[in-house]
Amino acid sequence: MIRVDALTVDFGGFALEDISLRVAPGESFFVLGPSGAGKTLLLEAILGIRPPEKGRIFLDGRDVTHQRPERRGVGYVPQDLAIFPHLSIRENILFGLRGKIDHHRLKRLGYWVELMDLGSVIDRKGIETLSGGERQRVALARALITEPSVLFMDEPFSALDASLRRRLQIEFRSLQKKLGLTLVQVTHDPEEAFMMADHMAILIDGKIEQQGLPGELYNRPLNSRVASFLMLHNLFDGDVGPLNEEGLREVDLGETTFLVDNDKRYPEGSKVLLGIRPEEIILVRPNRESEHAGKPNFSHGEITGLVDMGHYRLVHLRLGRLELDSWLSIRAAREFPMEEGGKVGLYIRPHSFCLLPPE
């Protein structure tokens, strides 16, 4: 459906370099990255708004690299939604058709108005009376009424409050699946991408660092840039040691050594970054320590901070010279009394670690 080959785009001193992507028909594909990574520039290049210096762009097998944007047959929802304040909601939605409004097009209007639940606001003038969610649905209806082969969206939910944003993300993901719509969306929000994407690419400083299934990127990041962006907070320099009798690999972090599943990419003597996700650090209650005492990677740490973050508790730990972050659900935290300065048992399963190339 979409193929981008070795795309290079230079704009205002910033460059996208050697970008290659594949998006299958009916797929929800996300480009995820921090602010300033070049996400909007990449979208504009694929749309034809910014011409590339090098590379090719194909839509449905057609080479559209130098084709005008309006001839590409795609839909676009920009970050600011671009709803026209001088037009009614009906006129805004029909604007994308750019031509005589016949019976067929009015039927399509009725379909999208019903699907987006806009019947109560369709004849309103101006957008100031619309809620954030209604504005979002108007922008989507205007893009989809043209029946595009692909829909591109630039951070469309970023301006909404958290509860509305999550609800609309769930609703739109369901709609995308129902329609079999091919979607390409850019965002800086990892939670949004993991909620809505079939595949994703991580874009940092104008380069694709990694792409694939969301679970693959989360559990097996290729480097520290991807790992840090995807909320892997605990990263430590280590030296890979020998295998033990159980086939586990020693990784020496100085005064602390962990046993991890053998990663053949990093033989004995390798320098690595060892990553430990906060949710993979299992905090053990005193009355359950006997269940873990004989296991590898069971130890005791000092609690250096406790922060309730709403639906989870962030627990800061010190293990020797290591500073670790761990997460507990609020429900679990209520049933697990702990205090700053206290000791707590902690256990990390050998398969829970992530080995990365050193900086």
Residue pairs with C-beta under 8 A, 6 or more apart in sequence:
1 23
1 24
1 25
1 26
1 27
1 59
1 60
1 149
1 150
1 182
2 21
2 22
2 23
2 29
2 46
2 58
2 59
2 150
2 182
2 184
3 21
3 22
3 23
3 56
3 57
3 58
4 19
4 20
4 21
4 22
4 46
4 55
4 56
4 57
4 58
5 20
5 55
5 56
5 57
5 58
6 18
6 19
6 20
6 54
6 55
6 56
7 16
7 18
7 19
7 20
7 42
7 45
7 52
7 54
7 55
7 56
7 57
8 15
8 16
8 17
8 18
8 19
8 52
8 53
8 54
8 55
9 15
9 16
9 19
9 41
9 42
9 45
9 50
9 51
9 52
9 53
10 16
10 53
11 41
11 50
14 38
14 41
14 206
15 206
16 38
16 41
16 42
16 45
16 206
16 207
17 206
17 207
18 55
18 207
19 42
19 55
19 207
19 208
20 208
21 29
21 31
21 201
21 208
21 211
23 29
23 150
23 182
23 184
23 199
24 182
24 199
25 180
25 182
26 180
26 181
26 182
27 182
27 183
27 198
27 199
28 173
28 176
28 183
28 185
28 196
28 197
28 198
28 199
29 182
29 183
29 184
29 185
29 197
29 198
29 199
29 200
29 201
30 184
30 185
30 186
30 187
30 192
30 193
30 196
30 197
30 199
30 200
30 201
31 39
31 42
31 43
31 184
31 185
31 186
31 187
31 200
31 201
31 203
32 186
32 187
32 188
32 189
32 190
32 193
32 197
32 200
32 201
32 202
32 203
32 229
33 39
33 186
33 188
33 202
33 203
33 204
33 229
34 188
34 204
34 229
35 188
37 188
37 203
37 204
37 205
37 206
38 203
38 205
38 206
39 154
39 155
39 186
39 187
39 188
39 203
40 79
40 154
40 186
41 50
42 186
42 203
43 152
43 154
43 184
43 186
44 50
45 51
45 52
45 57
46 57
46 152
46 184
47 69
47 72
47 74
47 76
47 152
48 64
48 67
48 68
48 69
48 72
49 69
51 66
52 65
55 65
56 63
56 65
57 63
57 64
57 65
58 64
59 72
59 73
59 74
59 149
59 150
60 73
60 149
64 71
64 72
73 148
73 149
73 150
74 148
74 149
74 150
74 151
74 152
75 96
75 143
75 144
75 146
75 148
75 150
75 151
75 152
76 143
76 151
76 152
76 153
76 154
77 139
77 140
77 143
77 151
77 152
77 153
77 154
77 156
78 154
79 154
79 155
79 156
79 158
79 159
81 135
81 136
81 138
81 139
81 156
82 139
83 92
83 127
83 135
83 138
83 139
83 142
84 91
84 92
84 95
85 126
85 127
85 128
86 126
87 95
87 125
88 122
88 123
88 124
88 125
89 118
89 121
89 122
89 123
89 124
89 127
89 130
89 138
90 109
90 122
90 123
92 127
92 138
92 142
93 109
93 112
93 113
93 118
93 122
93 138
93 141
93 142
93 145
94 101
94 105
94 109
94 142
94 145
95 142
96 142
96 143
96 145
96 146
97 105
97 145
97 146
99 105
105 145
108 145
108 147
109 145
112 118
112 141
112 144
112 145
113 119
113 122
113 141
115 141
115 175
116 137
116 138
116 140
116 141
117 137
118 134
118 137
118 138
118 141
121 129
121 130
121 134
124 130
127 135
127 138
130 138
132 159
132 160
132 161
132 164
133 160
133 164
133 167
133 168
136 156
136 157
136 160
136 168
139 156
140 156
140 172
143 151
144 151
144 179
144 181
149 182
150 182
150 183
150 184
151 181
151 182
151 183
151 184
152 183
152 184
152 185
153 183
153 184
153 185
153 186
154 185
154 186
155 186
155 187
155 188
156 185
157 165
157 168
157 169
157 187
157 189
157 192
158 165
158 187
158 188
158 189
160 168
165 192
166 195
169 192
169 195
169 196
170 195
172 196
173 195
173 196
175 181
176 183
176 196
185 196
185 197
187 193
190 229
190 230
190 231
193 200
193 214
194 214
194 218
197 214
198 213
199 211
199 212
199 213
199 214
200 211
200 212
200 214
200 217
201 208
201 210
201 211
202 208
202 209
202 210
202 211
202 217
202 225
202 226
202 229
202 230
203 209
204 225
204 226
204 229
209 222
209 223
209 225
209 226
210 217
210 221
210 222
210 223
210 226
211 217
217 226
217 230
218 230
219 354
220 354
221 227
221 230
221 232
221 275
221 354
221 356
222 356
223 356
223 357
224 235
224 273
224 356
224 359
227 235
227 273
227 275
227 354
227 356
228 235
231 277
231 278
232 275
232 276
232 277
232 354
233 277
233 278
233 325
234 275
234 276
234 277
234 278
234 281
234 324
234 325
235 273
235 274
235 275
235 356
236 253
236 273
236 274
236 276
236 322
237 253
237 271
237 272
237 273
237 274
237 358
238 251
238 252
238 253
238 271
238 272
238 273
238 274
239 251
239 252
239 269
239 270
239 271
239 272
240 249
240 250
240 251
240 266
240 267
240 268
240 269
240 270
240 271
240 272
240 355
241 249
241 250
241 251
241 252
241 257
241 268
242 249
242 250
242 268
243 249
243 250
243 262
243 268
244 250
244 259
246 296
247 262
248 259
248 260
248 261
248 262
248 296
248 350
249 259
249 260
249 261
249 262
249 263
249 266
249 268
250 257
250 258
250 259
251 257
251 258
251 259
251 260
251 272
251 274
251 353
251 355
253 274
253 322
254 320
254 321
255 320
255 321
256 319
256 320
256 321
256 322
258 274
258 296
258 297
258 348
258 353
259 296
259 297
259 350
260 274
260 350
260 351
260 353
260 355
261 350
261 351
261 353
263 355
265 355
266 272
266 355
271 358
272 355
272 356
272 357
272 358
273 355
273 356
273 357
273 358
273 359
274 353
274 354
274 355
274 356
275 353
275 354
275 355
275 356
276 324
276 348
276 352
276 353
276 354
277 352
277 354
278 314
278 324
278 325
278 326
278 327
279 326
279 327
280 348
280 349
280 352
280 353
281 317
281 324
281 326
281 346
281 347
281 348
282 292
282 346
282 347
282 348
282 349
283 315
283 326
283 328
283 336
283 338
283 344
283 345
283 346
284 291
284 292
284 298
284 344
284 345
284 346
284 347
285 336
285 345
286 345
288 345
289 298
289 345
292 298
292 345
292 347
295 347
296 350
297 347
297 348
297 349
297 350
298 345
298 346
298 347
299 319
299 345
299 346
300 343
300 344
300 345
300 346
301 317
301 318
301 319
301 324
301 343
301 344
301 346
302 317
302 318
302 319
302 341
302 342
302 343
302 344
303 315
303 316
303 317
303 338
303 339
303 340
303 341
303 342
303 343
303 344
304 316
304 317
304 318
304 323
304 340
304 341
305 314
305 315
305 316
305 340
306 313
306 314
306 315
306 316
306 338
306 339
306 340
307 313
307 314
307 316
308 314
308 330
308 333
310 330
311 329
311 330
312 327
312 328
312 329
312 330
312 333
313 327
313 328
313 329
313 330
313 333
314 325
314 326
314 327
315 325
315 326
315 327
315 328
315 338
315 344
316 323
316 324
316 325
317 323
317 324
317 325
317 326
317 344
317 346
318 324
319 346
324 346
326 346
328 336
338 344
